[in-house]
Amino acid sequence: MAPVLVSLSGLPGTGKTTLAQALCRRLRAVHLRIDSIEHALRAEGMDPGPAGYLAAYAVAEDNLRLGLTVVTDCVNSLVITRQALRDAAARAGCGIAEVELVCSDAAEHRRRVEDRVADWPGQRMPRWCDVTGRAVEAWDRAPARIETAGRTVEACLVQALAVIGATAVGGVPDCGP
């Protein structure tokens, strides 16, 4: 399969990191988690602003050029960030599989957000009001959507792999050296 940029998007608590980790294990892909990049910047006393996303675009493109599939893990709520990922894939000559995760069961989604455990000391955990109050710009082209409410990670993984496989088979040019 040709390398693909897999752009996982969705609100906090929809299962992005869990699915990204499962995909990366299965595909031996690179995991670019914006939360990790932003945490590293904050740990050094910097305000991440757009820097976390900008760093992720560059690292994604570098790895795609090496022939590696890359999975980005971020809310990706802005059209400009989605386009920047598309541009990185295009510059590397690779396809992009845009996948939005949703959890339509509000009670389950809230429980996930409120029960989350920090991955590192000092990690900023969103509150439910942060999640429900977050502005998300409309998609300019429809992503594949994966409903995570009441579903296992394995079921979501199978669906994501089908989307990625269709992207890789659908005329995506080979990339890398």
Salt bridges, closest charged atoms under 4 A:
ASP35 OD2 - ARG33 NH2 3.96
GLU61 OE2 - ARG65 NH2 2.79
GLU61 OE1 - ARG91 NE 2.83
ASP73 OD2 - HIS31 NE2 3.04
GLU98 OE2 - ARG86 NE 2.83
GLU98 OE1 - ARG141 NE 3.02
GLU100 OE1 - ARG145 NE 2.43
GLU108 OE2 - ARG112 NH2 2.56
GLU114 OE2 - ARG110 NE 2.70
ASP119 OD2 - ARG33 NH2 2.73
ASP130 OD1 - ARG127 NH2 3.01
ASP140 OD1 - ARG86 NH2 2.95
GLU154 OE2 - ARG26 NH2 3.48
